Amino acid sequence: MMNRINSNISEFPALKARKAVILARVSSKEQEEGYSIEAQKHRLETYCARRDLNVIKTFEIVESSTSGDRKHFMAMVKFVKSQKETIALVADKVDRVQRSFKEYPLLDELIQKGKIELHFNTENYVIHKDSASQERLMWSMGVIMAQSYIDSMRDNVKRSIDQKIRLGEWIGRAPIGYLNVKNEKGRGDVIVDPERAPLVVKLFETYATGAHTLSEMVTMARSWDLKAVNVKNPPNRSYIHALLQNPFYYGFMRIKGQIYEHRYERLISKELFDQCQAVMKGWHKKQFKYGGKEYIFRGLIRCAATGKLVSTDQKTRTYKNGNTATWTYLRAWKPEDPTKKHWVREEIVLDQVQSVFDKLSLPAEAQEYIEGYLRDTQHSERGFIRRQVKEWQEAYNKSQDRLDTLMDLLLDGTVERQDFEEKKAKIRLEQIKLEDHIKSARQADDSFKIAMLNLLAFLRNAGGKFKGATVAQKRYLINFVFSNLELEGENLRYSLKKPFDQMLDLTDMKKWRALEDSNLWPLAPETNALSG
């Protein structure tokens, strides 16, 4: 199907913009040297010349598109909005403009008002006010692919962290009484601080007697000069309070509210820790944990009348013959009277969700085109990964130079051993994070391919996959596709995440054929853009 796409520029649909703003962006100084803003500018100036676009301003931006408030990008948007006529915003690729959907509403509003057109040189298509839904889908697919690479790297970092947690390894700065060090294998490790650990134990033992208030313990800690490494200020009440509640000292680490056993030396017993908690709270707090059944919609839907979360429960009826029947209900509030509760059978809401998944399937021919588009764009994303790895590797090398310099200062007697160990531990923490980023980035390509293949496989039979899924899988798919779920009476109100919101209208193959026959397909990327 790809060879039927007409690449004649003269057959581009009629566009309004005659003036253009060029956007050439890299995400760091290091990338600027390797990726070259000048190269982007040259390609985009050539593009504008071919299409008779008058370039009124060029924005050379060095900032990330995934973090921060994008000050330079917003300055460009402000300039474009100040113009009276339609402006062509020309960029090398979709990912030069955005790597997430957070800018989508802003850009889409300017497009619908006729303020801008988006011109993408490498992908070779234009998004304007009158673009068909299929063209807008290509824009969304470009964004979701750019975002998927970032998400893949983040997922790999998360998997690395999860693996460390499973092995009982601490993932951050060690609490007072311990030190972050580098072990014989060159990996980050945590050891007992011989100077501060005895003072921490003494703090627990003293407080466990119940003879001292928390304020008195703060005074004691200050008299002992009990401070964490690289901390100048004396401990305050909240610091000592948190220390006495930290399970790390008896062998467990708290991460995002969850408790995991760690592999490091323990300073105190669990019994001593519990005695301190009893003194602090005045009573033994019993911990409860929900152990019931996991329902499909638990925590996913809000009541349209009250804005409260819809709860889920089961009702069981026993008949005279001894047989029982169980129903699952969602509890919300009546739209006409929000003070009264309203019960809805789970299957009624589930049928509405199922009908949405049934409509998500794309025609096979459309999937064929999207698969080709994904393969083409993946090549350029690999370049992004290589540049990111290079940036992190350079940062790692710089930190290693700092370590080497620090070692020289230690050997010369310029730096004391204690200062050396503290600064070395801080640098090693930075290096461990960089090592994780580099490792995850190198795995991101495979992760991205798997994610995209899974997405396309899902779209081939979204309805069937949802219907045959387990409760946990259904919850995952609902979170993946839906946003803003609300229950109004028995009716489910919802919106879909991008790009699924555009796919509901593209199940008719006639729309795709009409797009192709009218030469509205995104034009094929130039050969050198795929091979370079």
WOTAWO-V28311 format. One record per run of one state. SS is the DSSP state (a for helix, b for strand, c for the rest). FROM is the first residue (numbers start at 1). LEN is the number of residues. If there is no record, write none. Layout:
SS,FROM,LEN ; SS,FROM,LEN
This chain:
c,1,1 ; a,2,3 ; c,5,4 ; a,9,3 ; c,12,7 ; b,19,8 ; c,27,2 ; a,29,7 ; c,36,1 ; a,37,14 ; c,51,3 ; b,54,9 ; c,63,8 ; a,71,12 ; c,83,4 ; b,87,5 ; c,92,2 ; a,94,4 ; c,98,6 ; a,104,9 ; c,113,3 ; b,116,5 ; c,121,4 ; b,125,3 ; c,128,5 ; a,133,34 ; c,167,11 ; b,178,5 ; c,183,5 ; b,188,5 ; c,193,4 ; a,197,12 ; c,209,5 ; a,214,10 ; c,224,13 ; a,237,8 ; c,245,2 ; a,247,4 ; c,251,1 ; b,252,4 ; c,256,2 ; b,258,4 ; c,262,8 ; a,270,12 ; c,282,20 ; b,302,2 ; c,304,5 ; b,309,1 ; c,310,1 ; b,311,8 ; c,319,5 ; b,324,10 ; c,334,7 ; b,341,5 ; a,346,14 ; c,360,4 ; a,364,49 ; c,413,4 ; a,417,44 ; c,461,1 ; a,462,6 ; c,468,3 ; a,471,11 ; b,482,7 ; c,489,2 ; b,491,6 ; c,497,3 ; a,500,4 ; c,504,5 ; a,509,9 ; c,518,9 ; a,527,5 ; c,532,1
